[in-house]
Amino acid sequence: MKQANIEFILNMTKDYLDGKIDFITFGLDFPYEVETRYRKMVKEDREIAELIYDCLV
């Protein structure tokens, strides 16, 4: 099963860690992206979606 929403969030986190996204942009965009994609992420994989929400947001 394709996990497009989870992959997007994880790639966004990787881009931040690699220095491709600055702290301000990440701090503002990341919570918004998780909020808008959370229901779809839960359908893709509930456990990973909850880990992202609990540990990264």
C-alpha positions as CSV (number, residue, x, y, z in Angstrom):
1,M,0.0,0.0,0.0
2,K,1.3,3.4,-1.0
3,Q,1.9,5.8,2.0
4,A,2.1,9.1,0.1
5,N,1.1,11.3,3.1
6,I,3.5,9.6,5.5
7,E,6.3,9.8,3.0
8,F,5.7,13.5,2.5
9,I,5.9,14.2,6.2
10,L,9.0,12.1,6.7
11,N,10.7,13.6,3.6
12,M,9.9,17.1,5.0
13,T,11.5,16.1,8.3
14,K,14.6,14.7,6.4
15,D,14.9,18.0,4.4
16,Y,14.9,19.9,7.6
17,L,17.5,17.7,9.2
18,D,19.6,18.0,6.0
19,G,19.4,21.8,6.2
20,K,17.3,22.2,3.1
21,I,14.5,23.8,5.1
22,D,15.2,26.5,7.8
23,F,13.8,26.3,11.3
24,I,11.2,29.0,10.9
25,T,9.7,27.5,7.7
26,F,9.7,24.0,9.2
27,G,8.3,25.2,12.5
28,L,5.4,26.9,10.8
29,D,4.7,24.4,8.0
30,F,5.2,21.1,9.6
31,P,2.4,21.2,12.2
32,Y,0.0,22.5,9.5
33,E,0.9,19.7,7.1
34,V,0.5,17.0,9.8
35,E,-2.9,18.5,10.8
36,T,-4.2,18.5,7.2
37,R,-2.8,15.0,6.4
38,Y,-3.4,13.2,9.7
39,R,-6.6,11.4,8.8
40,K,-5.1,10.2,5.6
41,M,-2.0,9.1,7.4
42,V,-4.1,7.1,9.9
43,K,-5.7,5.2,7.0
44,E,-2.3,4.5,5.6
45,D,-0.7,3.3,8.9
46,R,-2.2,4.2,12.3
47,E,0.9,3.3,14.3
48,I,3.3,5.4,12.2
49,A,0.8,8.3,12.1
50,E,0.5,8.3,15.9
51,L,4.3,8.2,16.3
52,I,4.7,11.2,14.0
53,Y,2.1,13.1,15.9
54,D,3.4,12.2,19.3
55,C,7.1,12.4,18.7
56,L,7.6,15.0,15.9
57,V,4.8,17.6,16.5
